[in-house]
């Protein structure tokens, strides 16, 4: 089940309502008596598989938007992702499908497209602490991002409900500069007080894996899902999480807005000291 946190107009605190938002009738029944002036949707599929993407990225959001329109909700904030700028994956296609529907709905809206989260850049901390090399694709400089802390992103999402200028499509990153995987290894080396060796992994391995699983996917849904996971891995291994400048055909550090005060270095330091943990998830790279 997907969970809706609902606060009525003028009420203190939040009520927790558990409902399968992919079920149109269940959504309407569960939220029928709710009086809300805004919706903030952070819905996202856990796996990124084709079936989950259509069911959640589009389907659940579609039902939530239909409820919002029918009940006169004033504003809808959608948490999307900056990677939809160059869509090649199922979950990106479904995110864009819903973005288009939201933009055409007539409801006042904000579409927030954040860059990388700290958790997506924290999967190797345990192995590096254990003295193992930091794994990078290519030479460690293929991609860059301006990662944003979840706390800073939450503050930004709140501002979309309070600041009228924050409307339309809003790419957002954390405080700069943009970081490559090599820069991430250098951050860890500085915090650990010792060199952190890097080991290169060819991104082409993921493309080969995707093709192999595509063949097996003809008779196996599990294999088809693995093919999509490999494509997701290859995408993040080769594409930066920054604003794409179509005119120049490049990702742009300068055009990627920055927000917040928490840096990736802050997060790495907190995780290494045991003061903070990041829920990496089942499909993290290099675990």
Beta strands, then each sheet from edge to edge (+ up, - down):
strand 1: 2-6
strand 2: 15-19
strand 3: 38-41
strand 4: 75-79
strand 5: 108-114
strand 6: 134-137
strand 7: 168-172
strand 8: 198-201
strand 9: 243-245
strand 10: 250-252
sheet 1: 1+ 2-
sheet 2: 3+ 4+ 5+ 7+
sheet 3: 6+ 8+
sheet 4: 9+ 10-
end
